[in-house]
Amino acid sequence: MIIAIRHFPDKKRPCIVLEEDNKALVLGYLTDAKREKWLRKALMMENSLQLAIQVNSLYDIDEILESEDKE
């Protein structure tokens, strides 16, 4: 599972997503390019080739989504 910054064609702003295989869960939106730059710097993702960071989780994305339905 990874946390990534993604640009989707149907969204105006960049998204922070949790991804696993072909599934993505949008965690939030960055309001502009400046904030995307700040986040990339904070996560040491300044290299344009690095788009994500690896997350070691005990749960897969389906289990995370299921827990949302129970609340």
C-alpha positions as CSV (number, residue, x, y, z in Angstrom):
1,M,0.0,0.0,0.0
2,I,1.2,3.5,-0.8
3,I,0.3,7.1,0.0
4,A,0.6,9.2,-3.2
5,I,-0.2,12.6,-4.7
6,R,-2.3,12.1,-7.8
7,H,-3.7,14.3,-10.4
8,F,-7.0,13.0,-11.8
9,P,-8.5,14.5,-15.0
10,D,-11.9,15.0,-13.4
11,K,-10.5,16.8,-10.3
12,K,-9.2,20.4,-10.3
13,R,-6.9,19.9,-7.4
14,P,-4.2,17.3,-6.6
15,C,-5.4,14.5,-4.3
16,I,-3.7,12.7,-1.5
17,V,-4.6,9.0,-1.9
18,L,-4.0,5.7,-0.3
19,E,-3.5,3.1,-3.1
20,E,-3.2,-0.6,-3.3
21,D,-3.2,-2.5,-6.6
22,N,-5.9,-0.8,-8.8
23,K,-7.8,0.8,-5.9
24,A,-7.4,4.3,-4.6
25,L,-9.0,5.9,-1.5
26,V,-8.9,9.7,-1.6
27,L,-7.8,11.0,1.8
28,G,-7.9,14.7,0.9
29,Y,-7.2,17.4,-1.5
30,L,-4.3,19.9,-1.8
31,T,-5.6,23.4,-2.5
32,D,-2.9,24.4,-4.9
33,A,0.5,23.6,-6.5
34,K,2.4,25.4,-3.7
35,R,0.9,23.0,-1.0
36,E,1.7,20.0,-3.2
37,K,5.3,21.3,-3.3
38,W,5.4,21.6,0.5
39,L,4.1,18.1,1.0
40,R,6.5,16.6,-1.5
41,K,9.4,18.4,0.4
42,A,8.1,17.2,3.8
43,L,7.8,13.6,2.6
44,M,11.2,13.9,0.8
45,M,9.4,13.3,-2.6
46,E,11.1,16.2,-4.3
47,N,12.3,14.1,-7.1
48,S,9.7,14.2,-9.8
49,L,10.1,10.5,-10.5
50,Q,9.1,9.6,-6.9
51,L,5.3,9.8,-6.7
52,A,4.6,7.8,-3.5
53,I,5.8,6.5,-0.2
54,Q,5.4,2.9,0.9
55,V,3.0,2.3,3.9
56,N,3.4,-0.9,6.0
57,S,-0.1,-1.6,7.2
58,L,-1.7,-4.6,8.9
59,Y,-4.8,-3.9,6.8
60,D,-5.5,-3.9,3.1
61,I,-7.5,-1.2,1.5
62,D,-10.7,-3.3,1.4
63,E,-10.5,-3.7,5.2
64,I,-10.0,0.0,5.7
65,L,-13.0,0.8,3.5
66,E,-15.1,-1.8,5.4
67,S,-14.4,-0.2,8.7
68,E,-15.8,3.1,7.3
69,D,-19.1,1.4,6.6
70,K,-19.5,0.2,10.2
71,E,-19.3,3.7,11.7
